[in-house]
Amino acid sequence: MIFELTLVGIYGLCLVLVFLYAIAQLGLYFNYIKSKKKFAKALQYDFSNCEEIPLVTIQLPLYNEMYVVERLLKNIACIDYPREKLEIQVLDDSTDESLMKTRQIIEGLKKEGLDIKHITRVKRTGFKAGALKEGLINAKGEFIAIFDSDFLPQKNWLLKTIPFFKDPQIGVVQTRWGHLNRNYSILTRIQAFALDFHFILEQVGRSFGNHFINFNGTAGVWRKDCILDAGNWEGDTLTEDLDLSYRAQLKNWKFKYLEEVETPAELPVAISAAKSQQFRWNKGAAENFQKLYFQVLKNSQVSWKTKFHSFFHLLNSSMFLIVLTIAILSVPILYIKANHPNWNFLFYGLAFFSISTFIFLISYWLTYTKIHGSGFKNFINFIGLFITFFSVALGLSVHNSIAVLEGHFGKKSEFIRTPKFNISKKEEVWKANKYLQREFSFAQVIEVICLLYFGFAIYSAFKVNDFGLLIFHAMLFMGFGFVILKSLSYRN
């Protein structure tokens, strides 16, 4: 009896945490709606006056980017900005033949009159954060634009972002990510679906509500003085961008988010690449919660509303662990409910928290319409994508929960780069990509066990004649099946 009540209690607590997270998202939803009704003018540089045009340094951190480096450098060379006001730093930590390829391209661009430097390090200390920090030492620019190797900013990107730094309190200008290969596969569509939600609803909602937002590691510009004032780049977490963002905002720097400026990038087409990216993001968020949240909590200048949103912002990845716990406990809950009909009042109360699903549904629908438009046909497509996305997210919950636990418990690991492919068409081959990881991990064994477990959960619904969780268990079964099959497919 005590054991069963304990399981129900843990299950209920997890449902409450998901509900509170959903309430935070609902707050951002209303902030987004209100932001569209308020058009605030921002102080901007007048670029018709040459004296106002500031010096800018573009930093391009690289590590073994053989497939995309040429595309990146040729794109950056086309940026529309006065040559005498622009410096480009290629921060190259590569250890393979791409190093020579990059050097040759840079030499060609120098002959075209571009101020571009190839900066290499003997030791990859601090990974990406270390490279950015070292480049900053000799950076000429008052402002530092950063692009990862798979991003292709438009020609007028600097002309759209730099003017906002006329306001001396602005420390960062961040732009929205676009997706070069959104429709390549189911995997890329669901990644785009999730990222659109972050870059439309979450970033705008937090920005309008004057809550802490984050520089997303790329496709944004920093004021150099802001970086230095906040303590410079640090490599003690896997998400150095989130870390520096919070430290800067604790120093009262403002962030400007530009939803209307889209910066296209490539989405991972292989599940292993997507997993490595997810692992870094989820572990890094947990590391930053441990590092920073208590500084936010005890800061008297930060409002309680912002503290509430920051709690769920930094614990965003921890929702995977909470949802996985709910999923695992949901099977014994079925049997407990069947064996204790006198406890039905408890389960009716817990059923209330299913409203969280509705909150997520309307929030994701809002961001979906901003990209694809509304209408009945698009709504039907949205429902299919919504179910698919959450099924795959559930399938990734083991992998991501391990990352979260490592982050919270302080287990250190290397910065694992996400392999880039430079493909957008189905017929293009990517399985020969030399950077793909092909080892079989312990997490994949657990994923297979989970697939069997949730297959049993579906059987259990018929055994106890209770179908309240059948859809949830079917999504879990499909999600783990998808992740397992995709993980195995590129090994052939």
Secondary structure, 3 states (H helix, E strand, C coil): CHHHHHHHHHHHHHHHHHHHHHHHHHHHHHHHHHHCCCCCCCCCCCCCCHHHCCCEEEEEEECCCCCCHHHHHHHHCCCCCCHHHEEEEEEECCCCCHHHHHHHHHHHHHHCCCCEEEEECCCCCCHHHHHHHHHHHCCCCCEEEECCCCECCCCCHHHHHHHHHHCCCEEEEEEEEEECCCCCCHHHHHHHHHHHHHHHHHHHHHHHCCCCCCCCCCCEEEEHHHHHHCCCCCCCCCCHHHHHHHHHHHCCCEEEEEEEEEEEECCCCCHHHHHHHHHHHHHHHHHHHHHHHHHHHHCCCCCHHHHHHHHHHHCHHHHHHHHHHHHHHHHHHHHHHHHCHHHHHHHHHHHHHHHHHHHHHHHHHHHHHHHHCCCHHHHHHHHHHHHHHHHHHHHCHHHHHHHHHHHHCCCCCCCCCCCCCCCCCCCCCCCCCCCCCCCCCHHHHHHHHHHHHHHHHHHHHHHCCCCCCHHHHHHHHHHHHHHHHHHHHCCC
